[in-house]
Amino acid sequence: MTHHPGFLRTAPLQGETTSSLICRVASRYGMQAKVLRACWKWRNYPPGHEGGGARPDAEVLLNAAGRQLLAGMCGVEEDVLARALPSWGEGDAKLRAEDGDPVGLWRIGGAVAGPVAFGCRLCTARRTGTALRAVRYAPRWERACVRHGRWLLDADANQPLEHLDLRGLPEVVAAQRRWASVARRAVRASAEPERVFALAHAVVARWWEQALQWKRETIWPQRLHQVAGGDAGGDLERWRIVGRDAVFFPEVVAVADALLDPAMAELVWADSGAGRPRALPADGRFCRRLGERLGRGWLGPLAATDHGGPLIAWMGSVIRLRRGAGGPPGYDNDPWWLRQEHHSSTMAGQLRVLSKEKKAPGSGTMWRAAVPPSSAGSSPALSTAPRNNCCSCMEYRPVRLPTSPGGCCAASATVPA
């Protein structure tokens, strides 16, 4: 690396996007980021939101000369940047032939190295001395800043907030600490922690949408008001989208822990009739025990009758594995396999739906913007429900979801079931 006397040192943050580092370097030199970016030759334009405006999750890929230039501006060795920046070594066909000149290519961060979130400005200030915005790659189970009590939001959504205040919700921070032990338990069970978390998240996200009808649910509304600054009623639909992941994070970790518990799998086997197969009962011991572990003794029957959801699919896989039976055509017996239709919608997708629905209420194209592609063949504002309660083979038919303007857990937009 060529060192340039007089260049100010700017250390990278662990997991930071290269684009975020360039912005901080520009601020360090008292210049706008676009002026500094002119030092590279760009092969395309930076991605933006549909309504205009730059995307904070925009990422850049640099060729060898471009990486050398940035390292010189930072005053940091390239191997240090390579360890800190996940996108540093990402190659691209459009850059392989570039030689000599520093060249850059724009990408969306989520397509490069995983989910992108805002960094904690207070942590950035503690590390660098300046409370600048930073954007980092961060999995969804590492979104709570334990030191400052903040939930770090996705950077791909078109909304102004970077974080939510968790100082009144110690259980959310405690859940993140607890996730480390759950992840280790997953590894011991030969399961990938990422897949376990994704399944648990899908289960709880489905409950979140159904909670509109749950009159006994009081925990989530209280948390939602807390992250909204005391009252989410002024813009309830938006707060239900923005605050969702933070509000139900403790339940996601608890569900993941329960699904990894061999004793819980035994309850599923007993509910299925063990050696004498039968339909899963509405008052099954597994779902009843799951509700108790979540502090909601009344949840069991609701979870047990949610046919067609990811929890019943997981139970079906557990039963088939125990019986040594194969799954229906096109399905797998892997308990941690999350079907496409069960993936929960993202904050960015739901906010796009909400914005467009306000402009064009009832448009089916707006509904399709937030659901997985495989579900886009149904009618708008519809979900799916099974024709029977067989856990190993489901047929689906569309049913209309109930809607209501009130309630802290009211659905803000139609999302995949």
ABEGO torsion letter per residue (X at the ends): XBBBBGBBBBBBBBGBBAAAAAAAAAAAAGBBAAAAAAABBBABBBBBBAAEEBBAABBBBBBAAAAAAAAAAAGBBAAAAAAABAAAABBBAAAAABBGBBBBBBBBAAAAAEBBBBBBAAAAAAAAGBBBBBBBBBBAAAABBAAAGBBBBBAABBBABABBBAAABAAAAAAAAAAAAAAAAAAAAGBBAAAAAAAAAAAAAAAAAAAAABAABAAAAAAAAAAAGGBAAABAAAAAAAAAAAAAAAAAAAAAAAAABAAAAAAAAAAAGEABBBBBBAABAAAAAAAAAAGBAAAAAAAAABBGBAAAAAAAAAAAAAAGBBBBBGBBABAABBBAAABBBBAAAAAAAAAAAAABBGBAAAAAAABBAAAAABBBGBBBBBABABAABBBBBBBBBBBBABEAABBABBBBX
